Amino acid sequence: MKTTKYFDYTRNRSDRLKIKEEWIIYVMENPEKIEIQSDGRIRKWAKIEETFKYLRVIILEDGETVHNAFFDRSFKEG
Protein backbone atom coordinates (compact mmCIF):
# COMPACT_ATOMS: atom_id res chain seq x y z
CA MET A 1 0.00 0.00 0.00
CA LYS A 2 1.44 3.33 -1.07
CA THR A 3 1.07 6.18 1.44
CA THR A 4 1.98 9.84 1.82
CA LYS A 5 4.26 11.18 4.55
CA TYR A 6 1.18 12.92 6.01
CA PHE A 7 -0.62 9.58 6.32
CA ASP A 8 2.42 7.94 7.90
CA TYR A 9 2.57 10.76 10.46
CA THR A 10 -1.15 10.86 11.33
CA ARG A 11 -1.41 7.08 11.49
CA ASN A 12 0.30 7.24 14.90
CA ARG A 13 -2.43 9.40 16.45
CA SER A 14 -4.30 7.66 19.25
CA ASP A 15 -7.63 7.86 17.40
CA ARG A 16 -6.16 6.16 14.31
CA LEU A 17 -4.00 3.42 15.78
CA LYS A 18 -6.88 0.94 15.65
CA ILE A 19 -7.45 1.35 11.89
CA LYS A 20 -6.16 -1.80 10.23
CA GLU A 21 -4.40 -1.72 6.86
CA GLU A 22 -6.74 -4.45 5.63
CA TRP A 23 -9.72 -2.14 6.31
CA ILE A 24 -8.14 0.64 4.26
CA ILE A 25 -7.58 -1.75 1.37
CA TYR A 26 -11.16 -2.99 1.73
CA VAL A 27 -12.52 0.56 1.41
CA MET A 28 -10.31 1.23 -1.61
CA GLU A 29 -11.56 -1.91 -3.38
CA ASN A 30 -15.21 -1.92 -2.16
CA PRO A 31 -16.39 1.66 -1.66
CA GLU A 32 -20.05 2.31 -0.94
CA LYS A 33 -19.62 5.97 -1.91
CA ILE A 34 -17.01 7.87 -3.94
CA GLU A 35 -16.48 11.63 -4.29
CA ILE A 36 -13.82 13.57 -6.16
CA GLN A 37 -12.55 16.62 -4.27
CA SER A 38 -11.83 19.92 -6.04
CA ASP A 39 -8.09 19.21 -5.70
CA GLY A 40 -8.50 15.86 -7.51
CA ARG A 41 -8.16 13.66 -4.44
CA ILE A 42 -10.63 10.81 -4.15
CA ARG A 43 -12.79 10.16 -1.08
CA LYS A 44 -14.08 6.63 -0.55
CA TRP A 45 -16.31 5.29 2.22
CA ALA A 46 -17.29 1.80 3.32
CA LYS A 47 -18.72 0.29 6.46
CA ILE A 48 -16.31 -1.76 8.54
CA GLU A 49 -18.50 -4.50 9.97
CA GLU A 50 -16.24 -5.24 12.94
CA THR A 51 -16.63 -1.68 14.20
CA PHE A 52 -20.11 -0.78 12.88
CA LYS A 53 -18.51 2.48 11.64
CA TYR A 54 -17.79 4.00 8.25
CA LEU A 55 -14.17 4.45 7.29
CA ARG A 56 -13.29 7.33 4.96
CA VAL A 57 -10.13 6.92 2.92
CA ILE A 58 -8.63 9.83 0.97
CA ILE A 59 -6.55 8.79 -2.02
CA LEU A 60 -4.35 10.96 -4.20
CA GLU A 61 -5.16 11.64 -7.85
CA ASP A 62 -3.09 8.61 -8.90
CA GLY A 63 -5.85 6.39 -7.47
CA GLU A 64 -3.52 4.31 -5.30
CA THR A 65 -1.66 6.48 -2.75
CA VAL A 66 -3.43 6.76 0.61
CA HIS A 67 -3.32 10.28 2.07
CA ASN A 68 -5.72 9.93 5.00
CA ALA A 69 -8.00 7.40 6.68
CA PHE A 70 -10.38 7.89 9.58
CA PHE A 71 -13.73 6.82 10.93
CA ASP A 72 -16.28 9.33 9.63
CA ARG A 73 -18.80 9.98 12.40
CA SER A 74 -20.85 12.29 10.16
CA PHE A 75 -21.37 9.78 7.31
CA LYS A 76 -25.02 8.99 6.65
CA GLU A 77 -26.10 5.76 4.99
CA GLY A 78 -28.25 5.96 1.89
C-alpha positions in Angstrom: 0.0 0.0 0.0 1.4 3.3 -1.1 1.1 6.2 1.4 2.0 9.8 1.8 4.3 11.2 4.6 1.2 12.9 6.0 -0.6 9.6 6.3 2.4 7.9 7.9 2.6 10.8 10.5 -1.2 10.9 11.3 -1.4 7.1 11.5 0.3 7.2 14.9 -2.4 9.4 16.4 -4.3 7.7 19.2 -7.6 7.9 17.4 -6.2 6.2 14.3 -4.0 3.4 15.8 -6.9 0.9 15.7 -7.4 1.4 11.9 -6.2 -1.8 10.2 -4.4 -1.7 6.9 -6.7 -4.4 5.6 -9.7 -2.1 6.3 -8.1 0.6 4.3 -7.6 -1.8 1.4 -11.2 -3.0 1.7 -12.5 0.6 1.4 -10.3 1.2 -1.6 -11.6 -1.9 -3.4 -15.2 -1.9 -2.2 -16.4 1.7 -1.7 -20.0 2.3 -0.9 -19.6 6.0 -1.9 -17.0 7.9 -3.9 -16.5 11.6 -4.3 -13.8 13.6 -6.2 -12.6 16.6 -4.3 -11.8 19.9 -6.0 -8.1 19.2 -5.7 -8.5 15.9 -7.5 -8.2 13.7 -4.4 -10.6 10.8 -4.1 -12.8 10.2 -1.1 -14.1 6.6 -0.5 -16.3 5.3 2.2 -17.3 1.8 3.3 -18.7 0.3 6.5 -16.3 -1.8 8.5 -18.5 -4.5 10.0 -16.2 -5.2 12.9 -16.6 -1.7 14.2 -20.1 -0.8 12.9 -18.5 2.5 11.6 -17.8 4.0 8.2 -14.2 4.4 7.3 -13.3 7.3 5.0 -10.1 6.9 2.9 -8.6 9.8 1.0 -6.6 8.8 -2.0 -4.3 11.0 -4.2 -5.2 11.6 -7.9 -3.1 8.6 -8.9 -5.8 6.4 -7.5 -3.5 4.3 -5.3 -1.7 6.5 -2.7 -3.4 6.8 0.6 -3.3 10.3 2.1 -5.7 9.9 5.0 -8.0 7.4 6.7 -10.4 7.9 9.6 -13.7 6.8 10.9 -16.3 9.3 9.6 -18.8 10.0 12.4 -20.8 12.3 10.2 -21.4 9.8 7.3 -25.0 9.0 6.6 -26.1 5.8 5.0 -28.3 6.0 1.9 
